């Protein structure tokens, strides 16, 4: 009987470990999704900024060449 109790205890602790691991993996997946969304937003903002800078440079070049 003692061996059965040890086996049951080991299986129970393994279940706790697997549950914790599952929770950890789920949290990591949520964080990755959050990071992907934020990186996408940064990419869009960066592209808009690049367009604005390019337009300002083009305008300044235009003004300087008109003189």
Z-matrix of the N, CA and C atoms (Angstrom, degrees):
N
C 1 1.450
C 2 1.528 1 111.93
N 3 1.310 2 116.51 1 -34.17
C 4 1.457 3 119.73 2 -177.54
C 5 1.527 4 111.10 3 -62.47
N 6 1.324 5 117.64 4 -39.04
C 7 1.463 6 121.75 5 177.59
C 8 1.514 7 111.76 6 -63.03
N 9 1.342 8 116.67 7 -38.47
C 10 1.464 9 120.63 8 178.45
C 11 1.525 10 111.00 9 -64.90
N 12 1.327 11 117.03 10 -38.97
C 13 1.464 12 121.07 11 179.42
C 14 1.527 13 110.89 12 -66.29
N 15 1.328 14 115.46 13 -40.99
C 16 1.465 15 119.33 14 178.72
C 17 1.525 16 110.61 15 -65.73
N 18 1.318 17 116.07 16 -40.41
C 19 1.466 18 120.22 17 178.55
C 20 1.527 19 110.51 18 -63.89
N 21 1.326 20 116.65 19 -43.14
C 22 1.469 21 121.13 20 178.83
C 23 1.524 22 110.68 21 -64.48
N 24 1.328 23 116.68 22 -40.68
C 25 1.467 24 120.40 23 179.22
C 26 1.528 25 110.20 24 -65.41
N 27 1.331 26 116.57 25 -42.01
C 28 1.463 27 120.40 26 179.16
C 29 1.528 28 110.51 27 -64.62
N 30 1.327 29 116.55 28 -41.49
C 31 1.463 30 120.20 29 178.86
C 32 1.526 31 110.34 30 -65.07
N 33 1.324 32 116.81 31 -38.80
C 34 1.464 33 120.56 32 178.64
C 35 1.512 34 111.71 33 -64.64
N 36 1.332 35 116.89 34 -43.14
C 37 1.464 36 119.31 35 179.79
C 38 1.528 37 110.35 36 -69.10
N 39 1.330 38 116.49 37 -31.59
C 40 1.464 39 119.46 38 176.69
C 41 1.533 40 110.10 39 -67.32
N 42 1.327 41 116.72 40 -38.42
C 43 1.467 42 120.26 41 177.00
C 44 1.526 43 110.87 42 -62.63
N 45 1.325 44 116.46 43 -41.68
C 46 1.468 45 120.56 44 178.28
C 47 1.527 46 109.67 45 -62.75
N 48 1.331 47 116.09 46 -43.64
C 49 1.457 48 121.18 47 178.99
C 50 1.530 49 110.41 48 -61.97
N 51 1.326 50 117.17 49 -45.48
C 52 1.461 51 120.70 50 -179.32
C 53 1.526 52 111.56 51 -65.39
N 54 1.324 53 117.29 52 -37.82
C 55 1.466 54 120.67 53 176.36
C 56 1.528 55 110.65 54 -63.15
N 57 1.327 56 116.13 55 -43.75
C 58 1.466 57 120.48 56 179.09
C 59 1.527 58 110.27 57 -64.75
N 60 1.318 59 116.59 58 -40.77
C 61 1.462 60 121.06 59 178.69
C 62 1.528 61 110.52 60 -64.20
N 63 1.311 62 116.47 61 -42.08
C 64 1.469 63 120.84 62 177.48
C 65 1.526 64 110.62 63 -60.98
N 66 1.323 65 116.98 64 -44.74
C 67 1.465 66 121.08 65 178.29
C 68 1.525 67 111.18 66 -61.52
N 69 1.334 68 115.83 67 -41.85
C 70 1.459 69 121.00 68 179.72
C 71 1.529 70 110.57 69 -63.14
N 72 1.324 71 116.81 70 -45.66
C 73 1.466 72 120.94 71 -179.85
C 74 1.528 73 110.13 72 -63.09
N 75 1.316 74 116.62 73 -41.64
C 76 1.467 75 120.66 74 178.84
C 77 1.534 76 110.27 75 -61.93
N 78 1.321 77 117.08 76 -42.80
C 79 1.462 78 121.14 77 177.96
C 80 1.526 79 110.55 78 -62.59
N 81 1.325 80 116.66 79 -42.57
C 82 1.461 81 120.45 80 178.89
C 83 1.527 82 110.76 81 -62.21
N 84 1.323 83 116.89 82 -40.78
C 85 1.463 84 120.48 83 178.74
C 86 1.525 85 110.79 84 -63.21
N 87 1.327 86 117.20 85 -40.66
C 88 1.466 87 120.46 86 178.02
C 89 1.522 88 110.57 87 -64.77
N 90 1.337 89 116.84 88 -40.29
C 91 1.465 90 119.84 89 179.53
C 92 1.527 91 110.90 90 -66.60
N 93 1.322 92 116.91 91 -38.72
C 94 1.467 93 120.49 92 178.17
C 95 1.522 94 110.10 93 -63.76
N 96 1.319 95 116.65 94 -42.85
C 97 1.466 96 120.70 95 177.81
C 98 1.525 97 110.33 96 -60.74
N 99 1.331 98 116.53 97 -44.58
C 100 1.464 99 121.45 98 178.77
C 101 1.528 100 110.19 99 -60.40
N 102 1.332 101 116.72 100 -44.66
C 103 1.465 102 120.56 101 179.61
C 104 1.523 103 111.45 102 -63.86
N 105 1.329 104 116.92 103 -42.23
C 106 1.462 105 120.39 104 178.59
C 107 1.526 106 110.87 105 -60.35
N 108 1.328 107 116.52 106 -43.11
C 109 1.467 108 120.31 107 179.33
C 110 1.524 109 110.91 108 -63.70
N 111 1.322 110 117.08 109 -43.18
C 112 1.467 111 120.44 110 179.97
C 113 1.519 112 111.79 111 -68.35
N 114 1.321 113 117.22 112 -38.06
C 115 1.461 114 119.73 113 177.10
C 116 1.524 115 110.83 114 -64.81
N 117 1.324 116 116.52 115 -38.14
C 118 1.466 117 120.06 116 177.35
C 119 1.527 118 110.28 117 -62.82
N 120 1.326 119 116.75 118 -42.55
C 121 1.467 120 120.64 119 178.40
C 122 1.526 121 110.88 120 -63.93
N 123 1.332 122 116.85 121 -39.94
C 124 1.465 123 120.23 122 177.77
C 125 1.520 124 111.30 123 -65.19
N 126 1.314 125 116.29 124 -38.68
C 127 1.460 126 120.50 125 178.43
C 128 1.525 127 110.77 126 -62.42
N 129 1.313 128 116.89 127 -45.13
C 130 1.467 129 121.45 128 178.51
C 131 1.530 130 109.99 129 -62.44
N 132 1.329 131 116.64 130 -46.01
C 133 1.467 132 120.54 131 179.89
C 134 1.528 133 110.67 132 -63.34
N 135 1.326 134 116.59 133 -39.82
C 136 1.465 135 120.50 134 178.75
C 137 1.518 136 112.11 135 -63.74
N 138 1.322 137 115.97 136 -40.34
C 139 1.471 138 119.56 137 178.22
C 140 1.529 139 110.83 138 -65.13
N 141 1.327 140 116.62 139 -42.06
C 142 1.470 141 120.12 140 178.39
C 143 1.521 142 110.31 141 -62.09
N 144 1.332 143 116.23 142 -42.61
C 145 1.456 144 120.54 143 179.44
C 146 1.527 145 110.73 144 -63.98
N 147 1.319 146 116.94 145 -40.98
C 148 1.462 147 120.43 146 178.86
C 149 1.525 148 110.86 147 -62.40
N 150 1.320 149 117.21 148 -39.76
C 151 1.468 150 121.01 149 177.97
C 152 1.525 151 109.95 150 -65.07
N 153 1.324 152 117.45 151 -44.58
C 154 1.466 153 120.90 152 179.52
C 155 1.527 154 110.88 153 -60.85
N 156 1.315 155 116.84 154 -45.19
C 157 1.468 156 120.75 155 -179.80
C 158 1.521 157 110.13 156 -63.40
N 159 1.315 158 116.31 157 -43.89
C 160 1.463 159 120.61 158 179.37
C 161 1.526 160 111.17 159 -61.01
N 162 1.330 161 116.61 160 -42.60
C 163 1.468 162 120.42 161 178.84
C 164 1.523 163 111.11 162 -64.43
N 165 1.323 164 117.60 163 -40.51
C 166 1.471 165 120.64 164 179.64
C 167 1.526 166 110.83 165 -65.86
N 168 1.323 167 115.89 166 -41.67
C 169 1.467 168 119.45 167 178.78
C 170 1.525 169 110.01 168 -64.67
N 171 1.318 170 116.32 169 -44.34
C 172 1.471 171 120.09 170 179.41
C 173 1.525 172 110.89 171 -60.10
N 174 1.316 173 116.59 172 -41.81
C 175 1.464 174 120.53 173 179.62
C 176 1.525 175 110.54 174 -64.50
N 177 1.327 176 116.82 175 -44.30
C 178 1.470 177 119.77 176 -179.15
C 179 1.530 178 110.65 177 -64.75
N 180 1.331 179 116.47 178 -39.21
C 181 1.468 180 119.71 179 177.07
C 182 1.529 181 109.66 180 -63.63
N 183 1.317 182 116.66 181 -41.88
C 184 1.470 183 121.72 182 178.07
C 185 1.528 184 110.62 183 -60.12
N 186 1.328 185 116.23 184 -47.19
C 187 1.467 186 120.71 185 -179.32
C 188 1.521 187 110.26 186 -63.21
N 189 1.313 188 117.37 187 -43.76
C 190 1.465 189 120.25 188 -178.28
C 191 1.526 190 111.87 189 -67.13
N 192 1.316 191 117.50 190 -34.08
C 193 1.467 192 119.11 191 -179.25
C 194 1.522 193 112.06 192 -79.14
N 195 1.329 194 118.35 193 -17.78
C 196 1.471 195 121.88 194 178.09
C 197 1.520 196 111.30 195 -76.71
N 198 1.313 197 117.64 196 -20.16
C 199 1.477 198 120.94 197 -176.19
C 200 1.492 199 112.62 198 -69.45
